[in-house]
Amino acid sequence: MLSLLNLESFIGPPVPGMPMPLEMLSYYGLALLVSLIGTIMILRSKSQIGLDAPDGRRKLHDKPIPRLGGLPIFMALLLGICISLVLGRMRFNEWGPLLLCNLLMFLVGFLDDLKPQGAKVKLMGQIGVSLVLFSMGVSIDILSNPLGAGSIVLGWWSLPLTLFWLVAIPNIINLIDGMDGLAGGFGLFLSLTLAFVGFVSQSPEVMLISIVMAGALSGFLFFNFPPAKIYLGDGGAYLIGFFVASVSLKSSNKGSVIAALLVVIIALGVPILDTAFAILRRSIRGVPIFSADAEHIHHRLIMLGYSKGRALVAMYSVCVVLSLVGISILLTKGIALPIAGAVLFLFAIAAARYLGYIRSWSKLRGQIDQALARRKRLEHIRAHARVLEFDIEKCDSLDDFSSVLRHRFDWIGFNVQRSEQTLPVFLSLKSGLQCELHCPIDDGLQSDWFHRADVFTSLFERCFERWGALPDFIRSKGNRQAIDSGVYPHPEEEVLIHS
């Protein structure tokens, strides 16, 4: 019985230089304190930069909330690494490239937090940062067999596989960052898991840097639990994901994907599953994969009656269990891999049914047919929106275009007036205007109406560009002076613009 609890039988004798508990606690406490103080400073600054304003759709918080939480996390991580370098606990030639690329990845998201850059720009930035890290020698070179001897030398396949790993995980973490405390908590558990991986693989540097990140996230989470006072933002989410991806590569043996990386994959089971569900449903519905919706796992749990706190605890619990399952692969040298795979498969099947993604196995074909029919409807509306953009050029006045648009809206199903049978759908334009459309509430397809409304964003922008106003039945608000000067209005200062 005692031999089962003796980790030395799994990992061998201790390696000189492994950090002692008091040293790890010191690093953790320092990172927590720096992150905590940094977060408090952001909250007290009352700055209007990097605010996440409610949009009446997915963002239902009462007032704008800063989304600069990645900044104090990175500062705590940077300080911890610098202290480790000064004390000789880490070597700059090994960890300098990783620190540099984590900074660059953080900046890719942080700049978007300050001013939206667009999905394509961020993706190109992520690929660029990953290429930099690859060129500095951090890569997946060998695929080893976790169940025994044998391995595959990747050769030129090393580049695309490494890029996929380094780009996919930050986006997976960012995708689940839609609920207070979720992405930060997952990052905390993943960091602790990586620290254990460093212990088992006898890598003191991996242990220390993972403990520092765990401390930084702990300090941030004080203000990120529901109701959140600050958000991670893309900068924080990208930093967490890239940190996990890059450090897991350093923890693997000479670039080979062994059990160390499989631990991360298993521990990421919930966000990976959430990403898979999102890609599948958006592909079937004909919605852009990178578009946002309110049908993630945490949204589904809340729809099932969970409070935010209970939903968070439920997802944390699953993350902890999957982390332990992943660690079992490491401790058993791959023997537990088939069991872990079976656990993930059964979890995916059960989650799809419980969360309502699949309403009935016997009626799955009919559900898919309905989704495809809704996709055709959306494509039809997209075609009308493109035609309406041409109509803008053909119409001599805004009144003429208003008449055409009103007719099309009647046909599509948007109501031109607010009533008890409608729900508002808000569109934010680049000009600073926020438009309000009205969709029926009796068909149970509110998420579809959000996507249908998004189709008209560029149309309204073109209309405002030509005539300086929108049709009179489109309710809009925004600060006229700010719009004319190109400066976005503060939400509390918005006034109605009567077209």
Secondary structure per residue as TSV (DSSP state, phi and psi in degrees):
chain	resnum	aa	ss	phi	psi
A	1	M	-	360.0	-44.2
A	2	L	G	-68.5	-30.7
A	3	S	G	-65.8	-28.1
A	4	L	G	-68.9	-25.2
A	5	L	G	-92.3	-2.5
A	6	N	-	-88.8	103.2
A	7	L	T	-66.2	-20.0
A	8	E	H	-63.3	-26.8
A	9	S	H	-68.1	-22.3
A	10	F	H	-92.9	-39.2
A	11	I	H	-110.9	-5.0
A	12	G	-	86.2	-176.9
A	13	P	S	-67.3	156.0
A	14	P	-	-60.8	149.4
A	15	V	-	-99.0	133.4
A	16	P	T	-58.2	140.6
A	17	G	T	96.6	-6.8
A	18	M	-	-65.1	135.1
A	19	P	-	-65.7	142.1
A	20	M	-	-82.5	159.7
A	21	P	H	-54.3	-40.7
A	22	L	H	-65.3	-38.3
A	23	E	H	-65.6	-44.5
A	24	M	H	-63.2	-39.4
A	25	L	H	-64.2	-36.1
A	26	S	H	-65.4	-45.8
A	27	Y	H	-62.3	-43.3
A	28	Y	H	-62.3	-47.3
A	29	G	H	-64.6	-39.8
A	30	L	H	-64.4	-45.5
A	31	A	H	-63.0	-41.2
A	32	L	H	-60.8	-44.9
A	33	L	H	-64.8	-44.4
A	34	V	H	-63.1	-44.9
A	35	S	H	-64.6	-40.7
A	36	L	H	-62.9	-47.9
A	37	I	H	-65.8	-42.0
A	38	G	H	-61.6	-41.1
A	39	T	H	-65.5	-41.7
A	40	I	H	-61.7	-39.2
A	41	M	H	-64.4	-39.4
A	42	I	H	-65.0	-42.3
A	43	L	H	-67.6	-32.7
A	44	R	H	-84.6	-14.0
A	45	S	H	-70.7	-23.6
A	46	K	-	55.7	30.1
A	47	S	-	-72.8	148.7
A	48	Q	-	-91.3	4.5
A	49	I	T	-86.6	135.9
A	50	G	T	70.1	31.3
A	51	L	E	-85.3	143.1
A	52	D	E	-104.9	103.0
A	53	A	-	-86.0	146.7
A	54	P	-	-64.9	146.0
A	55	D	-	-119.4	2.3
A	56	G	S	77.0	4.3
A	57	R	S	-121.0	-83.3
A	58	R	S	-91.7	-32.5
A	59	K	-	-97.1	99.0
A	60	L	-	-109.0	15.0
A	61	H	-	-69.1	161.0
A	62	D	S	-75.2	-32.4
A	63	K	S	-143.8	163.8
A	64	P	-	-59.4	138.0
A	65	I	E	-124.0	134.8
A	66	P	E	-63.3	139.8
A	67	R	-	-117.7	44.6
A	68	L	-	-111.2	24.3
A	69	G	T	-63.7	-19.9
A	70	G	H	-67.7	-24.0
A	71	L	H	-65.1	-53.9
A	72	P	H	-64.4	-30.3
A	73	I	H	-64.6	-44.8
A	74	F	H	-67.5	-38.9
A	75	M	H	-62.9	-40.0
A	76	A	H	-65.5	-41.4
A	77	L	H	-63.8	-43.6
A	78	L	H	-61.7	-45.4
A	79	L	H	-62.6	-43.7
A	80	G	H	-60.9	-42.3
A	81	I	H	-67.2	-41.8
A	82	C	H	-61.8	-42.1
A	83	I	H	-63.3	-40.9
A	84	S	H	-62.7	-38.8
A	85	L	H	-67.3	-43.2
A	86	V	H	-64.3	-39.7
A	87	L	T	-81.8	-0.6
A	88	G	T	77.2	15.8
A	89	R	S	-82.2	-17.2
A	90	M	S	-136.2	153.4
A	91	R	-	-105.3	129.7
A	92	F	H	-63.5	-37.6
A	93	N	H	-65.0	-22.3
A	94	E	H	-92.6	-38.6
A	95	W	H	-106.7	-10.3
A	96	G	H	-59.9	-49.3
A	97	P	H	-58.0	-39.7
A	98	L	H	-67.2	-40.9
A	99	L	H	-63.8	-44.1
A	100	L	H	-59.5	-46.5
A	101	C	H	-72.2	-31.1
A	102	N	H	-66.7	-35.7
A	103	L	H	-63.5	-46.3
A	104	L	H	-63.7	-41.2
A	105	M	H	-66.4	-38.6
A	106	F	H	-60.9	-41.3
A	107	L	H	-66.0	-34.5
A	108	V	H	-57.5	-45.1
A	109	G	H	-78.4	-36.3
A	110	F	H	-64.9	-39.6
A	111	L	H	-63.1	-34.6
A	112	D	H	-69.2	-32.6
A	113	D	H	-64.7	-35.0
A	114	L	H	-76.8	-40.6
A	115	K	S	-153.5	120.6
A	116	P	-	-52.1	130.4
A	117	Q	-	-104.8	-17.4
A	118	G	-	96.1	148.9
A	119	A	H	-63.2	-40.6
A	120	K	H	-66.8	-40.4
A	121	V	H	-63.7	-44.0
A	122	K	H	-65.3	-39.2
A	123	L	H	-63.6	-42.7
A	124	M	H	-63.6	-37.9
A	125	G	H	-63.9	-42.0
A	126	Q	H	-63.0	-43.4
A	127	I	H	-63.9	-41.4
A	128	G	H	-61.2	-45.2
A	129	V	H	-63.3	-41.7
A	130	S	H	-63.9	-37.5
A	131	L	H	-64.4	-38.1
A	132	V	H	-61.6	-46.6
A	133	L	H	-64.4	-39.7
A	134	F	H	-62.3	-42.2
A	135	S	H	-66.2	-20.2
A	136	M	T	-91.0	7.8
A	137	G	T	97.8	3.7
A	138	V	-	-95.5	108.3
A	139	S	-	-157.1	168.5
A	140	I	-	-99.5	108.2
A	141	D	-	-103.9	-28.0
A	142	I	E	-135.2	133.4
A	143	L	E	-98.9	108.5
A	144	S	E	-94.4	158.9
A	145	N	-	-85.2	112.7
A	146	P	T	-70.6	-13.9
A	147	L	T	-95.5	-6.1
A	148	G	S	174.0	-154.4
A	149	A	S	-77.6	163.0
A	150	G	-	105.0	147.0
A	151	S	E	-159.8	164.8
A	152	I	E	-120.3	122.9
A	153	V	E	-80.5	122.4
A	154	L	-	-75.6	-30.3
A	155	G	G	64.1	-130.8
A	156	W	G	-70.9	-15.6
A	157	W	G	-68.8	-13.1
A	158	S	H	-59.3	-38.9
A	159	L	H	-63.7	-56.8
A	160	P	H	-64.2	-34.7
A	161	L	H	-69.2	-40.5
A	162	T	H	-65.2	-43.7
A	163	L	H	-61.6	-42.9
A	164	F	H	-60.2	-44.3
A	165	W	H	-62.3	-45.9
A	166	L	H	-74.7	-25.4
A	167	V	H	-92.1	-36.6
A	168	A	H	-67.8	-45.0
A	169	I	H	-65.8	-44.1
A	170	P	H	-57.9	-37.8
A	171	N	H	-72.0	-33.1
A	172	I	H	-65.3	-44.2
A	173	I	H	-64.4	-41.5
A	174	N	H	-65.0	-33.0
A	175	L	H	-66.7	-34.5
A	176	I	T	-88.5	-1.3
A	177	D	-	-80.6	63.7
A	178	G	-	-126.2	11.0
A	179	M	S	-143.7	142.1
A	180	D	T	-54.7	126.3
A	181	G	T	80.4	-3.1
A	182	L	H	-75.8	-60.1
A	183	A	H	-64.8	-39.3
A	184	G	H	-63.8	-41.3
A	185	G	H	-65.8	-42.7
A	186	F	H	-61.4	-40.6
A	187	G	H	-61.8	-37.7
A	188	L	H	-62.8	-48.3
A	189	F	H	-64.4	-39.0
A	190	L	H	-66.3	-37.8
A	191	S	H	-65.0	-43.1
A	192	L	H	-64.8	-36.3
A	193	T	H	-64.3	-42.5
A	194	L	H	-64.7	-35.9
A	195	A	H	-61.8	-40.5
A	196	F	H	-67.7	-38.1
A	197	V	H	-60.9	-41.7
A	198	G	H	-62.2	-36.7
A	199	F	H	-66.1	-46.4
A	200	V	H	-67.6	-39.4
A	201	S	T	-84.4	3.7
A	202	Q	T	57.4	50.6
A	203	S	-	-120.1	94.8
A	204	P	H	-62.4	-32.6
A	205	E	H	-64.3	-42.1
A	206	V	H	-64.1	-40.4
A	207	M	H	-59.5	-49.4
A	208	L	H	-65.1	-47.8
A	209	I	H	-66.9	-31.8
A	210	S	H	-72.1	-37.3
A	211	I	H	-65.7	-38.6
A	212	V	H	-61.8	-45.8
A	213	M	H	-63.8	-38.7
A	214	A	H	-61.6	-40.9
A	215	G	H	-65.3	-42.4
A	216	A	H	-61.2	-42.4
A	217	L	H	-70.3	-34.0
A	218	S	H	-63.7	-41.9
A	219	G	H	-63.7	-39.7
A	220	F	H	-67.5	-38.4
A	221	L	H	-65.0	-19.9
A	222	F	T	-55.1	-31.6
A	223	F	T	-111.9	7.0
A	224	N	T	-111.3	-12.1
A	225	F	S	-66.7	152.9
A	226	P	S	-59.7	135.3
A	227	P	S	-81.1	128.5
A	228	A	-	-68.3	139.2
A	229	K	S	-98.2	-13.7
A	230	I	S	-152.8	149.0
A	231	Y	-	-111.3	159.1
A	232	L	-	-63.8	-42.8
A	233	G	H	73.8	173.4
A	234	D	H	-64.2	-34.3
A	235	G	H	-60.1	-47.1
A	236	G	H	-67.7	-42.2
A	237	A	H	-65.1	-44.2
A	238	Y	H	-64.2	-38.8
A	239	L	H	-62.7	-46.4
A	240	I	H	-60.6	-49.2
A	241	G	H	-63.4	-44.0
A	242	F	H	-70.1	-35.4
A	243	F	H	-59.6	-49.2
A	244	V	H	-60.8	-44.5
A	245	A	H	-65.8	-45.0
A	246	S	H	-74.6	-41.2
A	247	V	H	-68.5	-34.4
A	248	S	H	-64.7	-31.2
A	249	L	H	-68.4	-38.2
A	250	K	H	-68.7	-28.2
A	251	S	H	-81.7	-15.7
A	252	S	S	-79.2	162.3
A	253	N	G	-85.4	102.7
A	254	K	G	55.7	41.8
A	255	G	G	79.2	4.4
A	256	S	E	-90.4	141.3
A	257	V	E	-84.9	98.9
A	258	I	-	-112.8	-155.9
A	259	A	H	-60.5	-26.6
A	260	A	H	-58.1	-44.3
A	261	L	H	-75.8	-31.1
A	262	L	H	-64.5	-31.8
A	263	V	H	-58.7	-45.0
A	264	V	H	-64.1	-42.3
A	265	I	H	-62.0	-45.4
A	266	I	H	-65.8	-43.9
A	267	A	H	-63.1	-28.6
A	268	L	T	-85.8	17.9
A	269	G	H	-55.0	-44.3
A	270	V	H	-66.1	-54.1
A	271	P	H	-64.3	-32.5
A	272	I	H	-65.5	-43.6
A	273	L	H	-64.5	-41.2
A	274	D	H	-61.5	-42.0
A	275	T	H	-63.9	-43.1
A	276	A	H	-62.0	-43.9
A	277	F	H	-61.1	-42.6
A	278	A	H	-64.4	-45.4
A	279	I	H	-63.0	-41.6
A	280	L	H	-65.9	-49.0
A	281	R	H	-68.8	-37.0
A	282	R	H	-71.0	-34.9
A	283	S	H	-66.4	-43.1
A	284	I	H	-65.2	-37.6
A	285	R	H	-84.2	-7.5
A	286	G	T	77.1	22.4
A	287	V	-	-97.4	141.0
A	288	P	-	-52.6	137.4
A	289	I	T	-60.5	-35.1
A	290	F	T	-87.3	3.8
A	291	S	-	-74.5	151.6
A	292	A	-	-89.6	149.6
A	293	D	-	-147.6	178.1
A	294	A	S	-114.9	44.4
A	295	E	-	-127.9	27.0
A	296	H	S	-73.8	173.2
A	297	I	H	-58.3	-43.0
A	298	H	H	-67.8	-32.6
A	299	H	H	-64.6	-42.0
A	300	R	H	-63.2	-40.6
A	301	L	H	-62.7	-40.2
A	302	I	H	-66.7	-37.5
A	303	M	H	-64.3	-28.2
A	304	L	T	-80.0	-1.2
A	305	G	T	108.1	0.9
A	306	Y	-	-72.2	142.7
A	307	S	-	-76.3	166.8
A	308	K	H	-59.9	-39.6
A	309	G	H	-64.2	-45.9
A	310	R	H	-66.5	-39.8
A	311	A	H	-63.2	-39.2
A	312	L	H	-66.0	-44.4
A	313	V	H	-62.9	-40.9
A	314	A	H	-61.2	-44.9
A	315	M	H	-72.5	-35.6
A	316	Y	H	-60.0	-43.8
A	317	S	H	-61.4	-44.6
A	318	V	H	-63.8	-39.8
A	319	C	H	-62.7	-42.5
A	320	V	H	-63.5	-44.9
A	321	V	H	-61.3	-44.8
A	322	L	H	-68.0	-33.4
A	323	S	H	-62.7	-42.0
A	324	L	H	-65.7	-38.5
A	325	V	H	-62.7	-42.1
A	326	G	H	-64.2	-41.6
A	327	I	H	-63.2	-32.1
A	328	S	H	-61.6	-31.8
A	329	I	H	-63.5	-41.4
A	330	L	H	-66.7	-44.9
A	331	L	H	-71.2	-30.2
A	332	T	T	-95.9	7.7
A	333	K	T	56.5	40.8
A	334	G	T	94.5	-8.9
A	335	I	T	-63.8	-33.6
A	336	A	T	-83.2	3.0
A	337	L	H	-60.8	-46.6
A	338	P	H	-58.8	-37.9
A	339	I	H	-66.2	-42.5
A	340	A	H	-62.4	-41.8
A	341	G	H	-61.6	-41.5
A	342	A	H	-64.8	-40.0
A	343	V	H	-62.1	-44.9
A	344	L	H	-63.3	-42.1
A	345	F	H	-63.6	-47.9
A	346	L	H	-64.5	-37.3
A	347	F	H	-63.1	-41.6
A	348	A	H	-63.9	-44.0
A	349	I	H	-64.6	-46.0
A	350	A	H	-65.1	-40.4
A	351	A	H	-65.5	-41.8
A	352	A	H	-59.5	-38.9
A	353	R	H	-78.1	-45.7
A	354	Y	H	-65.8	-38.9
A	355	L	T	-81.2	-7.0
A	356	G	T	88.6	6.5
A	357	Y	S	-63.5	-34.9
A	358	I	S	-117.0	110.9
A	359	R	S	-75.0	-33.6
A	360	S	-	-158.9	130.7
A	361	W	S	-64.0	-35.8
A	362	S	T	-71.2	-23.8
A	363	K	T	-111.2	21.9
A	364	L	H	-62.0	-40.9
A	365	R	H	-61.3	-41.6
A	366	G	H	-65.5	-36.8
A	367	Q	H	-64.4	-40.4
A	368	I	H	-65.7	-40.7
A	369	D	H	-62.5	-39.7
A	370	Q	H	-63.1	-41.9
A	371	A	H	-63.5	-39.7
A	372	L	H	-67.6	-35.0
A	373	A	H	-65.6	-40.0
A	374	R	H	-65.9	-32.3
A	375	R	H	-65.3	-43.2
A	376	K	H	-61.9	-39.1
A	377	R	H	-62.2	-42.8
A	378	L	H	-66.0	-40.4
A	379	E	H	-64.5	-36.1
A	380	H	H	-64.1	-42.6
A	381	I	H	-66.3	-37.4
A	382	R	H	-60.0	-40.0
A	383	A	H	-63.2	-42.0
A	384	H	H	-62.5	-40.3
A	385	A	H	-63.3	-38.7
A	386	R	H	-65.4	-40.6
A	387	V	H	-64.4	-39.3
A	388	L	H	-63.5	-32.1
A	389	E	H	-64.9	-36.1
A	390	F	H	-68.7	-35.1
A	391	D	H	-62.3	-31.4
A	392	I	H	-58.5	-40.6
A	393	E	H	-71.4	-29.9
A	394	K	H	-82.0	-31.2
A	395	C	-	-74.9	140.8
A	396	D	S	-83.5	-22.7
A	397	S	S	-146.0	166.8
A	398	L	H	-65.1	-34.7
A	399	D	H	-63.2	-40.7
A	400	D	H	-63.0	-44.5
A	401	F	H	-66.7	-37.4
A	402	S	H	-58.6	-39.9
A	403	S	H	-64.7	-42.5
A	404	V	H	-64.9	-45.8
A	405	L	H	-65.4	-39.6
A	406	R	H	-60.4	-42.5
A	407	H	H	-62.6	-44.1
A	408	R	H	-65.5	-39.2
A	409	F	H	-64.6	-39.0
A	410	D	H	-60.4	-39.7
A	411	W	H	-71.9	-40.3
A	412	I	H	-70.4	-36.6
A	413	G	T	123.2	-6.9
A	414	F	-	-71.0	135.4
A	415	N	B	-87.1	144.5
A	416	V	S	-88.7	-6.8
A	417	Q	S	-134.9	149.8
A	418	R	-	-75.3	140.4
A	419	S	-	-153.8	178.2
A	420	E	T	-69.9	-17.7
A	421	Q	T	-95.3	10.8
A	422	T	E	-126.7	159.2
A	423	L	E	-122.0	142.1
A	424	P	E	-76.2	143.4
A	425	V	E	-125.2	122.2
A	426	F	E	-102.1	139.0
A	427	L	E	-122.8	128.6
A	428	S	E	-100.4	124.7
A	429	L	-	-98.8	158.5
A	430	K	T	-63.5	-25.9
A	431	S	T	-70.8	-12.2
A	432	G	S	104.9	-9.2
A	433	L	-	-75.8	150.9
A	434	Q	E	-122.4	118.7
A	435	C	E	-96.9	149.4
A	436	E	E	-121.0	117.6
A	437	L	E	-107.6	170.6
A	438	H	E	-132.6	122.9
A	439	C	E	-114.7	152.9
A	440	P	E	-69.3	150.0
A	441	I	S	-107.5	5.2
A	442	D	S	-97.7	2.6
A	443	D	S	-107.9	-2.7
A	444	G	S	68.2	20.0
A	445	L	-	-121.1	47.1
A	446	Q	H	-60.5	-40.9
A	447	S	H	-62.1	-34.6
A	448	D	H	-64.5	-38.6
A	449	W	H	-66.4	-32.5
A	450	F	H	-60.5	-46.4
A	451	H	H	-67.5	-36.6
A	452	R	H	-66.2	-37.7
A	453	A	H	-67.1	-38.8
A	454	D	H	-58.4	-28.8
A	455	V	T	-58.7	-29.3
A	456	F	T	-93.2	4.2
A	457	T	H	-59.4	-53.4
A	458	S	H	-65.1	-30.4
A	459	L	H	-63.5	-47.2
A	460	F	H	-66.0	-36.6
A	461	E	H	-63.3	-41.0
A	462	R	H	-67.3	-38.0
A	463	C	H	-63.3	-46.5
A	464	F	H	-65.8	-33.7
A	465	E	H	-65.5	-36.7
A	466	R	H	-83.0	-44.7
A	467	W	H	-109.3	-7.2
A	468	G	S	72.0	15.2
A	469	A	S	-160.8	169.9
A	470	L	-	-116.2	163.3
A	471	P	-	-52.3	147.0
A	472	D	T	-63.7	-21.8
A	473	F	T	-88.3	-1.1
A	474	I	S	-95.0	107.4
A	475	R	E	-73.7	127.4
A	476	S	E	-139.8	156.5
A	477	K	E	-142.5	155.0
A	478	G	-	161.3	160.2
A	479	N	-	-86.4	113.9
A	480	R	H	-57.0	-45.5
A	481	Q	H	-63.8	-40.3
A	482	A	H	-67.1	-37.0
A	483	I	H	-64.7	-45.3
A	484	D	H	-63.9	-32.9
A	485	S	H	-89.6	-6.6
A	486	G	T	83.6	9.3
A	487	V	-	-100.9	130.7
A	488	Y	-	-73.0	141.4
A	489	P	-	-77.3	151.0
A	490	H	-	-71.4	137.0
A	491	P	G	-53.9	-35.5
A	492	E	G	-74.3	-13.3
A	493	E	G	-103.1	4.5
A	494	E	-	-70.0	141.3
A	495	V	-	-128.9	156.7
A	496	L	E	-71.3	140.0
A	497	I	E	-109.3	120.6
A	498	H	-	-93.7	111.7
A	499	S	-	-71.2	360.0
